[in-house]
């Protein structure tokens, strides 16, 4: 998880679903999505 604290919140995106559903859920859970892990998972 090194370096994750420096990542910035995007605030809003151009995607209504992300802005109204995904980002609020991530904020509420105080979590993040690591795109590198998602990519590695999809490559298996």
N, C-alpha and C positions, 0 to 999 in steps of 0.2 A: 504494500500500500504506500510505498515511498513515493513522494511527489504528488500525491492526490490532494493534499491540503492546499496546494497552490492553484488548483484548477478553479476556474471562474464559473459562476452560475450564468447560464446564457440569458437569464431574464425571460425573454420571450423568443419565440421562433416564428417561422412563417406557417407553422402547422397548428391548426386549431385544436386538434386532439392532444398534441404534445403540451400546448399551453394550458389547456383547461383540465386535462386528466393526468398525464404522465408527470409533468414537472411538479404540480401540487402534491402528488403522491410521493415523489422522491423527497421533496422538502419535508413533508410530514414524517416520513420514515427516517429522515436525516441520513439518507443513503446516497449512493452514486452508482452509475452504470459504467463499468470499465469496458470501453469498446474493444480493447485489445483481447480481453478474455472472451467476449462475445464472438469475435472473429475467430479466435483459436477453437472455440467450441464448435462453430459451424464448419470448420475445416476437418473435423474428425470423421 
